[in-house]
Amino acid sequence: MLGRPEAGEEFSRWLQAGAHVVQTETFDEALRALRNDPFDVVVCWAADFIPFQTAHVMGEAAAILDSVNQAVGIVGQNGALEWANPKLLSLPPDVRDRVCQCCLETFAWAQAEGRQGGGHIRGRRHSFTTGNNEHYELTATPVIDLNHRITQVAAVVWDVTTARRLQDKIDAIDRAGRELLSLDADQLSRLDTDQRLSLLEQKILRCTKELLHFDNFEIRVLNKHTNQLELVLAHGMPASVLGDDVYATAEGSGIRGYVAARGRSYICPDVANDPRYMPGIDSARSSLTVPLLLHENVVGVANFESTRLAAFNEHDRQFAEIFARYIALALHLLELLVTERQTTTGQLGSNVMAEITGPLNDILTDVEGLVEDYIGHDDLRHRLRKISENAVTIRDTIKELTSAKPTLIGARAGSARRRDPVLEGKKVLIADDEDVIRDTVRDVLTGYGCEVSTAVDGAAAIELLAHKQFDLVLSDIRMPNKSGYEVFAAAKEANPATPVILTTGFGYDPNHSIVRARREGLSAVLFKPFKVDQLLDEIRMALKSVKA
């Protein structure tokens, strides 16, 4: 009950006869009581009702603002902070000063807009960086009273340091990938293997140290004949470590051997408490080791070490894995993997595309996985998309270079194709409206000797099926003009024995095309994004089933 006791004494006695009554004299006392205990009824004098209701609503609003995760404040015309929630008050003084400065700039801008008759005045977005390299974003919104005067500026502040650093890492990976795979035909033609190794070493050193800020690292390549991880490149590692005999075994060769044997990355947050860690740099405290993957096969490891405890996190792991794929591909392109050269004679030469398409597609797959991890972070997703675009550009550039100068890396005698009797000579139709998917699959299969036709939509695929016989059809489900199921039906009508593989994004099959097609003889389904080895395995099984 709000009001003077003497004014409502009789009414109060009547209430107390059947209820528990709490008497308060001021609005503040009443609001505190309401926050601390639940009440069934609030009684106040009519003259006090509107002011009390306003005070209650304001109190509830303040409580909500106090609990939100963002920093919120109100700045006056003189640039002073008139009110702030606990989150804003917890920020360093220099950050609060920058918030006030941004609000003062917004106030001046809003007044100028008002004088020019700008109509509704919206808020402004600001961003700033502190001396400690912390990044903040701020939305400043003018507060306008009933007389259309701008009296204050309300600010909402976000600490975006983590997101900005992730953006920087993504940019670094993007630059590093382009740097490692950039080809200068004239320069490479004048270099022998050792000189090419030295050139690549300089590039990796620059990328890891300057862009990724990994100061101490070693790159080891797997010798498939001896199972030994042979040192290729290193920086900041002591000589005693560089001479170690390391093998791709889960036991006895430390973390490097474990990663090579298992094909999975390994974060060691504290080397002192990890029995797998073998001594590396002096005063080492933590390490990150990732496999070098080529066609999903482990061809080596990259090991990074730090003098800081728990220096590497999951973000570092994800980005290091993508970077390691670039390293593996760069090594392979420059013919530095001795064991690879012994087992893949004739695979490079004039058709380098047959070698790089798969690894580049795997990089694209890893990037797509990261895009899904950062749903809601539009800037990060955009930057990841740029990596995908640059990977495609790299592929096209290498294709152009090798077409113009087939001896860029050194033509060898014999066929440039990989020999596979199951695939060689097969006529394959690829239908997909995504250029990257269509071109990548075409390049992979062409490298194995397939005769590939492509269609940009379902209608074009059906037209090709009407005039040409195919040994296998690979079609996306969701395409313009005609669906993948309609392509499947057309292929089966032309030749019931033709194997058909459908591809789709995870979870996308609104018309139950997969269920219907499986009943009618569908060979397999591939869910995007898929790995090159997975694609080849499904195609081989589908073709073998026809022979059976």
Summary of the structure (lengths in Angstrom):
residues: 548
radius of gyration: 33.2
end to end distance: 89.3
largest distance: 111.6
contacts: 1747
relative contact order: 0.06
helix: 47%
strand: 19%
